């Protein structure tokens, strides 16, 4: 079964053309108990074919437990984007980044490859000043048009500060976690399992919340 039709493949191939450096996609799956792992694997295989600067490594989270721990992977399916040197930049997707989330995945690939958008100097300075570990979970659904923007902002912060780890979490795939954080609307953004924001908030709001932690 193909996940991407010819038109979408052509569009994404063109979008990926400006990629400057290689990006390594690491996908963690499990053989049992993961309903969306097979679809996520097929989807990532098709994505990886759309640029010679993309590579895909598929790992079993149980058999490769040490690698999963190293990359802070706690659930499956999990996608981690690594730079050309294999460095983890804190960019993670839990669940298949399909539907509207194809946009946050494409943005993440471009950012990690060095073809992302520049932020104002003062914003970069504030991100670089973050001096305590921060985990950002952005709960999304695949039908939510506002969610990719929130995911992209969280990932951008993570890429600019090694203390920040940012995760897209597909709310329906991980229902138990969604219930734990009372996710009733998306995007819902959780900072260090405490303060939260709802909606595709400006980057300024992300930073104000982090600075108040």
Secondary structure, 3 states (H helix, E strand, C coil): CCCCCHHHHHHHHHHHCCCCCCEEEEEEECCCCCCCHHHHHHHHHHHHCCCCCEEEEEEECCCCHHHHHHCCCCCCCEEEEECCCCCEEEEEEECCCCHHHHHHHHHHHHHHHCCCCCCCHHHHHHHHCCCCCEEEEEEECCCCCCHHHHHHHHHHHHHHCCCEEEEEEECCCCHHHHHHCCCCCCCEEEECCCCEEECCCCHHHHHHHHHCC
